[in-house]
């Protein structure tokens, strides 16, 4: 979910509500060597739309093989988002957080009692909360300092020295990056939420190329968050900035991949899918179609791709999309953001309405307008289902055509999705796309977003060395079984 600026009034109101921060043990973690990692990720709910703010192939022969180990970890589904299990501290505390390709900062809730989430009643009522990190229980936890590049990054402004000067650092220590004062508290914003906390260093324990192999990453930098607004669960930022998870672990020039299981496997503890980080994620991928990553001049840390057209059903002519979905304008806005932190794909107007109109003229099933009113989705149909099989129908397929002649036919269930169990051999299915909800014609940020729901049963590869994104429809349950991730 891409971070962005909120209004000054809203921000000041939130700051007045934030609780005081917490005590930190100042013992530094001992230095340890680390190699590749394994990340545990589970599927979880994250519905807010963000507005804008490796089977080894050794690439560098100068490195020892032990320094370029590949990794893979099960991704266990819960509902409709994706969680990574972080092992932070000494001894490790397991904290589950969202995996988000639309931001850089990794943060966790801190303080089981003191952590305060404002307007989070819906999450609490649905038990959509996770454990909080307690820095006082970790012997390796410490506050990040003003001399840190991470402190400068989190407090980005016209001058890198502003906040630390206010904290009491002299100009001489700032110039030498030796100021011993703690990095000041930060505020970080998302689509509908904001978090405040302190940059913290602690040991991150990760898995190597086998479940029994673990390695410790000393002084991993993350946000220890005491107060949030509508953000009850932490986030692991997988963007391309210096604070991001891949950057801190040394994989920013390599890549990662995932294959999200269908939602029908949600809450099934016997099957999971892999998040792969390292060289194995991007090597030997000739069977994928790759589209280039577009580098945004105003959001260079995010992953953008270009959308050229959309095909519905078997029609010969595709629906052409506006130019700003395939490239940036003179101000740096436009293109399509690929974001695991946004659930559904969002398209701009009038393209979104054109797609709805085309589908309405093609589909003859009766509309389920009562479900549309309750769910907020714009197009729902009562679809006959033989033998109560909700995965067989003749609803038209939707194909996205990206730059470099890449065509991705969305797997069945990634566009129209059953909203409940069949009743009397009929099931209601809704189109799980949404409008970009721009207030005016001055689009700020991406023109569209390719969300995680439409990435189910698709192998998605982020090749960060060659700056490209690969797609290949795939039965992720079969892929999980091949990796030994399906317990029968």
C-alpha positions in Angstrom: 0.0 0.0 0.0 1.7 3.2 -1.2 2.4 5.8 1.5 1.2 9.3 0.9 0.6 12.7 2.5 -2.6 13.4 4.5 -4.0 16.8 5.2 -2.3 18.9 7.9 -5.5 19.1 10.0 -6.0 15.3 10.0 -2.4 14.7 10.9 -2.4 17.2 13.8 -5.6 15.7 15.1 -4.1 12.3 15.1 -0.8 13.4 16.8 -2.9 14.9 19.6 -4.4 11.4 20.1 -1.3 9.3 20.0 0.0 7.7 23.1 3.4 8.1 24.5 6.1 5.7 23.3 7.7 2.9 25.1 11.0 2.0 26.8 13.8 0.4 24.9 16.6 -1.8 26.1 19.7 -0.2 24.7 21.9 -3.3 24.4 23.1 -3.7 20.8 22.9 -6.9 19.0 26.2 -8.7 18.3 27.3 -8.9 14.7 26.6 -12.1 12.9 27.1 -13.3 9.3 23.8 -13.9 7.4 22.9 -15.4 4.1 19.6 -16.0 2.3 16.3 -15.9 4.0 13.0 -17.7 4.3 9.9 -15.6 5.0 6.6 -17.0 6.4 3.5 -15.3 4.9 -0.2 -15.9 5.5 -3.2 -14.4 3.7 -5.1 -11.7 5.6 -7.6 -8.9 5.1 -6.5 -5.5 3.8 -9.2 -3.7 1.9 -8.1 0.0 1.9 -7.1 1.6 -1.4 -3.8 3.5 -1.3 -3.9 6.9 -2.7 -0.6 8.4 -3.6 1.8 10.1 -1.7 17.0 -18.1 -5.8 17.5 -23.7 -7.5 20.6 -21.4 -7.5 22.2 -19.5 -10.3 25.2 -17.7 -8.8 25.5 -14.3 -10.3 28.6 -13.1 -8.6 31.4 -15.7 -8.6 33.4 -13.7 -6.0 30.8 -14.7 -3.4 31.0 -18.0 -1.6 28.1 -20.5 -2.4 27.1 -20.2 1.3 26.5 -16.5 0.9 24.1 -16.9 -2.0 21.7 -19.5 -0.6 18.2 -19.6 -2.1 15.0 -19.7 0.1 11.3 -20.5 0.1 8.7 -20.3 2.8 5.0 -21.5 3.0 2.4 -18.8 2.6 -0.7 -19.8 4.6 -4.0 -18.3 3.5 -6.5 -16.8 6.0 -8.8 -14.4 4.1 -7.9 -11.8 1.5 -4.5 -10.3 2.3 -1.0 -11.8 3.0 0.9 -12.0 6.2 4.6 -12.6 6.8 5.8 -14.0 10.1 8.7 -11.9 11.5 10.9 -13.4 14.2 12.2 -10.2 16.0 14.3 -9.8 19.1 16.4 -11.9 21.4 14.8 -14.3 22.2 12.6 -14.1 19.0 9.1 -12.8 19.2 6.9 -13.9 16.3 4.9 -11.0 14.8 2.6 -11.4 11.8 2.5 -8.4 9.4 1.2 -7.6 5.9 3.5 -8.2 3.0 3.2 -4.9 1.0 5.0 -4.2 -2.3 3.5 -0.7 -2.2 5.6 0.7 0.7 9.1 0.6 2.2 8.8 0.8 5.9 8.6 -2.4 8.0 6.7 -1.8 11.3 5.2 -3.8 14.0 2.7 -3.0 16.8 4.7 -2.5 20.1 3.4 -3.1 23.6 0.6 -5.6 24.1 -1.1 -3.3 26.6 0.1 0.2 25.5 -0.5 -0.3 21.7 -3.4 1.9 20.7 -5.3 1.6 17.4 -7.9 4.3 16.9 -11.1 3.3 15.0 -10.1 -0.3 14.8 -13.3 -1.8 16.4 -14.2 -3.6 13.2 -10.9 -5.4 13.2 -11.2 -6.3 16.9 -14.8 -7.6 16.5 -13.6 -9.9 13.7 -10.5 -10.9 15.6 -8.3 -9.4 12.9 -5.5 -8.5 15.2 -2.0 -10.0 15.8 0.4 -10.1 18.7 2.5 -7.0 19.5 6.3 -6.8 19.9 7.7 -6.0 23.4 11.1 -4.3 23.0 11.7 -4.5 26.8 11.7 -8.3 26.5 14.5 -8.3 23.9 18.1 -8.1 25.0 19.2 -6.8 21.5 16.7 -4.0 21.0 17.8 -0.4 20.6 16.6 2.9 19.2 17.9 4.0 15.9 20.1 7.1 16.1 20.1 10.5 14.3 23.3 9.6 12.5 21.5 6.7 10.7 20.6 6.9 7.0 17.3 5.3 7.9 16.5 8.1 10.2 17.1 10.6 7.4 14.9 8.5 5.1 11.9 8.2 7.4 12.1 12.0 8.1 12.6 13.0 4.5 12.2 16.8 4.0 13.9 19.7 2.3 16.8 19.2 4.7 17.9 15.9 6.1 19.1 17.6 9.3 15.8 19.3 10.4 14.4 16.7 12.8 17.7 15.7 14.3 18.7 19.4 14.8 15.4 19.8 16.8 16.4 16.7 18.8 19.6 18.5 19.9 22.3 17.3 17.4 25.0 19.7 16.6 25.8 20.4 13.0 29.3 18.9 13.4 27.9 15.5 14.5 25.2 15.6 11.8 27.8 16.2 9.1 29.8 13.2 10.4 26.7 11.0 11.0 27.9 10.6 14.6 25.1 12.2 16.6 24.3 9.8 19.5 20.7 11.1 20.1 17.8 8.8 19.3 16.0 9.3 16.0 12.9 11.4 16.6 9.5 9.8 16.5 7.9 9.5 13.0 4.5 9.5 11.4 3.9 7.3 8.3 0.7 7.5 6.3 -1.3 5.0 4.1 -4.6 5.2 2.1 -6.9 5.7 5.1 -4.5 5.2 8.0 -1.5 6.6 9.8 1.0 5.2 12.2 3.4 6.8 14.7 6.4 5.2 16.3 10.1 5.1 16.7 12.7 3.6 14.4 14.2 0.6 16.2 17.1 -1.8 15.6 16.9 -5.5 16.6 17.9 -9.0 15.5 15.7 -10.5 12.8 15.9 -14.3 12.7 15.1 -15.8 9.3 15.3 -19.2 7.7 18.0 -20.3 5.2 17.5 -22.8 2.4 15.9 -25.3 4.7 13.4 -25.1 7.5 16.0 -26.2 10.0 18.6 -23.6 9.0 18.2 -20.2 10.6 20.3 -17.0 10.4 20.3 -13.8 12.4 20.2 -10.4 10.8 21.6 -8.0 13.5 20.4 -4.4 13.7 17.5 -4.8 11.3 15.7 -1.4 11.2 11.9 -1.3 11.6 9.2 0.9 13.1 8.2 0.1 16.7 4.7 1.6 16.6 2.7 2.6 19.6 -0.3 4.3 18.0 -2.2 3.9 14.7 -5.3 5.2 13.0 -7.1 2.3 11.2 -3.9 0.2 11.0 -4.2 -2.6 13.5 -1.6 -4.9 11.9 2.0 -4.2 11.0 3.5 -4.2 7.5 6.7 -5.5 5.9 7.5 -3.1 3.1 8.8 -4.8 -0.1 9.4 -1.6 -2.1 12.7 -0.5 -3.5 13.7 2.1 -0.9 16.6 1.9 1.5 14.2 1.0 4.4 12.5 -1.8 2.5 12.7 -5.5 3.5 14.6 -6.6 0.4 17.0 -3.7 0.6 18.0 -4.3 4.2 18.5 -8.0 3.6 20.6 -7.5 0.4 18.1 -8.7 -2.2 17.3 -5.4 -3.9 19.3 -6.3 -7.0 18.0 -9.8 -7.2 14.3 -10.3 -6.7 11.4 -12.3 -5.3 8.3 -14.2 -6.4 5.0 -15.6 -5.1 2.1 -17.8 -6.2 -1.0 -17.0 -4.3 -3.5 -19.8 -3.7 -7.1 -19.4 -4.6 -9.3 -18.0 -1.8 -11.1 -21.3 -1.6 -8.1 -22.5 0.4 -8.4 -19.7 3.0 -8.2 -21.0 6.6 -7.0 -24.4 5.4 -4.0 -25.3 7.5 -3.0 -28.2 5.3 -2.0 -26.3 2.2 0.2 -23.2 1.6 2.0 -21.5 -1.2 5.6 -20.2 -1.3 7.1 -16.8 -1.1 10.5 -17.1 -2.8 13.3 -14.6 -2.2 16.7 -14.7 -3.9 18.3 -15.9 -7.1 16.0 -18.9 -7.4 13.0 -16.6 -7.7 14.2 -15.0 -10.9 16.4 -17.6 -12.6 15.3 -20.2 -15.2 12.0 -18.3 -15.8 11.9 -18.5 -19.6 8.4 -19.8 -19.5 7.1 -16.5 -18.1 6.1 -13.4 -20.0 7.9 -10.3 -18.8 6.8 -6.7 -18.9 9.2 -3.9 -18.0 9.1 -2.1 -14.7 8.4 1.6 -15.2 10.4 3.9 -13.0 8.2 6.7 -11.6 10.0 10.0 -11.3 8.0 10.9 -8.2 7.6 7.4 -6.6 10.8 5.6 -7.6 10.5 3.0 -4.8 7.2 1.5 -6.1 6.6 -1.1 -8.8 4.8 0.2 -11.9 3.9 -1.6 -15.2 2.2 -0.4 -18.4 -1.3 -1.5 -19.4 -2.1 -1.3 -23.1 -5.5 -2.9 -23.5 -8.1 -5.2 -22.0 -9.9 -8.0 -23.8 -13.3 -9.4 -22.6 -14.3 -12.8 -23.8 -13.4 -13.9 -27.3 -13.9 -10.5 -29.0 -11.3 -9.8 -31.6 -10.9 -6.1 -30.8 -9.6 -5.2 -27.3 -10.8 -2.2 -25.2 -8.1 0.4 -25.6 -7.1 2.0 -22.3 -6.1 5.7 -21.8 -2.5 6.6 -22.5 -1.8 7.4 -18.8 -2.2 3.7 -17.9 0.9 2.8 -20.0 3.2 5.7 -19.2 3.8 8.7 -17.0 2.7 12.2 -17.8 5.0 15.3 -17.6 4.4 15.5 -13.8 5.3 11.8 -13.2 1.7 10.6 -12.6 0.1 7.6 -14.4 0.9 4.0 -15.2 -0.3 0.9 -13.3 0.9 0.2 -9.8 1.3 -3.5 -8.9 0.6 -3.7 -5.2 0.1 -6.7 -2.9 -1.3 -4.3 -0.3 -4.3 -3.4 -2.3 -6.9 -6.2 -2.5 -8.8 -5.5 -5.8 -7.7 -4.1 -9.1 -8.7 -0.4 -9.6 -9.2 1.2 -13.0 -9.8 4.8 -13.9 -12.9 6.4 -15.3 -14.2 6.3 -18.0 -12.5 3.0 -18.7 -14.0 1.3 -15.6 -17.6 2.2 -16.7 -16.9 1.1 -20.3 -15.9 -2.3 -19.0 -19.1 -2.5 -16.9 -21.2 -1.6 -19.9 -19.5 -4.1 -22.1 -20.0 -6.9 -19.5 -23.7 -5.9 -19.0 -24.3 -6.2 -22.8 -22.6 -9.6 -22.9 -23.9 -11.4 -19.8 -27.6 -12.4 -19.8 -27.9 -13.7 -16.2 -30.2 -11.7 -13.9 -28.6 -9.0 -11.8 -28.3 -9.5 -8.0 -28.8 -5.8 -7.1 -29.5 -6.5 -3.5 -26.0 -8.0 -3.2 -24.6 -5.1 -5.1 -26.1 -2.7 -2.5 -24.8 -4.7 0.5 -21.3 -5.5 -0.9 -20.5 -2.2 -2.6 -19.5 -4.0 -5.8 -21.0 -2.6 -9.0 -21.8 -5.8 -11.0 -23.3 -9.0 -9.5 -25.1 -11.8 -11.2 -27.2 -14.8 -10.2 -25.3 -17.6 -12.0 -26.6 -21.2 -12.4 -24.3 -23.8 -11.0 -24.7 -27.4 -11.8 -24.3 -29.7 -8.8 -23.6 -26.6 -6.7 -20.2 -26.2 -8.4 -19.4 -22.5 -8.2 -16.2 -22.8 -10.2 -17.9 -23.7 -13.5 -19.7 -21.0 -15.5 -19.6 -19.3 -18.9 -18.9 -15.8 -17.6 -16.5 -14.0 -20.1 -12.8 -14.2 -19.4 -10.9 -10.9 -18.9 -7.4 -10.5 -20.4 -4.9 -7.7 -19.5 -2.4 -6.7 -22.2 0.7 -5.2 -20.7 3.8 -3.6 -22.5 6.1 -5.9 -24.4 3.2 -8.0 -25.8 2.5 -9.6 -22.5 -1.1 -11.0 -22.2 -2.4 -12.2 -18.9 -5.7 -14.0 -19.0 -7.0 -13.8 -15.5 -7.7 -17.3 -14.1 -11.3 -18.2 -13.5 -12.4 -16.8 -10.1 -10.0 -13.8 -10.3 -12.7 -11.5 -11.8 -16.2 -12.8 -10.9 -16.2 -14.4 -7.5 -18.9 -16.3 -5.6 -20.1 -14.2 -2.7 -21.6 -17.1 -0.8 -22.6 -20.7 -0.9 -25.0 -21.9 -3.7 -28.7 -21.8 -3.1 -31.2 -23.7 -5.2 -28.5 -24.4 -7.8 -27.7 -20.6 -8.1 -24.8 -18.6 -6.8 -24.2 -14.9 -6.8 -21.0 -13.8 -8.4 -19.6 -10.2 -8.3 -17.0 -8.5 -10.4 -14.2 -7.7 -8.0 -12.8 -4.7 -9.8 -13.3 -1.1 -8.5 -13.0 2.4 -9.7 -10.0 4.5 -8.9 -12.2 7.0 -7.1 -10.4 10.1 -8.2 -12.1 13.3 -7.0 -11.3 15.2 -10.2 -9.5 14.9 -13.5 -6.1 15.8 -11.9 -4.9 12.2 -11.2 -2.2 12.2 -8.6 -0.1 9.0 -8.5 -0.9 5.8 -10.4 -3.7 5.8 -13.0 -4.6 2.2 -12.0 -3.7 -0.5 -9.5 -3.2 -4.2 -10.1 -4.4 -5.8 -6.8 -3.5 -9.0 -5.1 -6.9 -10.7 -5.7 -6.3 -10.7 -9.5 -2.8 -12.3 -8.8 -4.3 -15.5 -7.5 -3.2 -18.7 -9.3 -0.5 -16.6 -11.1 3.2 -16.9 -10.7 4.4 -13.4 -10.3 8.2 -12.7 -10.5 9.8 -9.4 -9.5 13.1 -9.5 -11.3 14.8 -6.5 -9.7 18.1 -6.9 -11.5 16.6 -6.6 -15.0 13.7 -4.4 -13.7 10.9 -6.4 -15.1 7.8 -8.3 -13.8 6.9 -11.7 -15.0 3.5 -13.4 -15.2 2.3 -17.0 -15.8 -1.1 -18.4 -14.9 -0.5 -21.5 -12.7 -2.4 -23.8 -10.4 -0.7 -22.7 -7.2 -2.2 -25.7 -5.3 -0.3 -28.0 -7.7 2.8 -25.8 -7.2 2.4 -26.1 -3.5 2.1 -29.9 -3.7 5.3 -30.0 -5.8 7.1 -28.1 -3.1 5.9 -30.4 -0.4 3.5 -27.7 1.0 0.3 -29.8 0.8 -0.3 -32.0 3.8 -2.7 -34.8 2.8 
